[in-house]
Amino acid sequence: MNKEKRFEKIYSQGAGSIEIWVDKETGVNYLYRSAGYGGGLTVLLDEDGNPVITREKEI
């Protein structure tokens, strides 16, 4: 089994309450928001409604 982590945190704001994670296999960016005991994860979209993609060289 591949021991390399698939997701990498590339941004954090507000003591970790807002984070951006990148799927290193697809390059798709995800926005994670936590508050209290809850949290949510969604695909990060650009101004045209397309998923934000980070190329491997940019990670």
C-alpha positions as CSV (number, residue, x, y, z in Angstrom):
1,M,0.0,0.0,0.0
2,N,1.2,3.5,-0.9
3,K,2.3,5.3,2.3
4,E,2.3,8.7,0.7
5,K,-0.5,11.0,1.8
6,R,-3.1,11.7,-0.9
7,F,-4.2,15.1,0.6
8,E,-2.1,18.0,1.5
9,K,-3.1,21.1,3.4
10,I,-1.9,24.2,1.5
11,Y,-3.6,27.0,3.4
12,S,-4.9,27.7,6.9
13,Q,-6.7,30.7,8.4
14,G,-8.1,31.5,11.8
15,A,-6.4,28.9,13.9
16,G,-7.3,26.1,11.5
17,S,-11.0,27.0,11.2
18,I,-10.7,27.5,7.4
19,E,-8.3,25.3,5.4
20,I,-7.7,24.4,1.8
21,W,-6.7,20.9,1.0
22,V,-5.4,19.5,-2.3
23,D,-6.0,16.0,-3.6
24,K,-2.5,15.2,-5.0
25,E,-3.8,12.6,-7.4
26,T,-6.4,14.9,-9.1
27,G,-5.2,18.4,-8.2
28,V,-8.7,19.3,-7.0
29,N,-8.8,21.9,-4.2
30,Y,-11.3,21.5,-1.2
31,L,-12.4,24.1,1.3
32,Y,-12.7,22.8,4.9
33,R,-14.5,24.9,7.5
34,S,-14.7,23.9,11.2
35,A,-16.7,25.5,13.9
36,G,-17.2,24.1,17.4
37,Y,-17.9,20.3,17.1
38,G,-18.9,20.5,13.4
39,G,-17.2,21.0,10.1
40,G,-17.8,20.8,6.4
41,L,-15.9,20.1,3.2
42,T,-16.7,21.2,-0.3
43,V,-15.0,21.6,-3.7
44,L,-13.4,25.0,-4.1
45,L,-14.8,26.7,-7.2
46,D,-13.5,29.4,-9.4
47,E,-15.5,32.4,-10.7
48,D,-17.0,30.3,-13.5
49,G,-18.1,27.5,-11.2
50,N,-15.3,25.1,-12.2
51,P,-13.2,23.2,-9.6
52,V,-9.9,24.9,-8.7
53,I,-7.1,22.7,-9.8
54,T,-3.5,22.9,-8.4
55,R,-0.9,21.3,-10.6
56,E,1.6,19.0,-8.9
57,K,4.4,21.5,-9.4
58,E,2.5,24.1,-7.5
59,I,2.0,22.0,-4.4
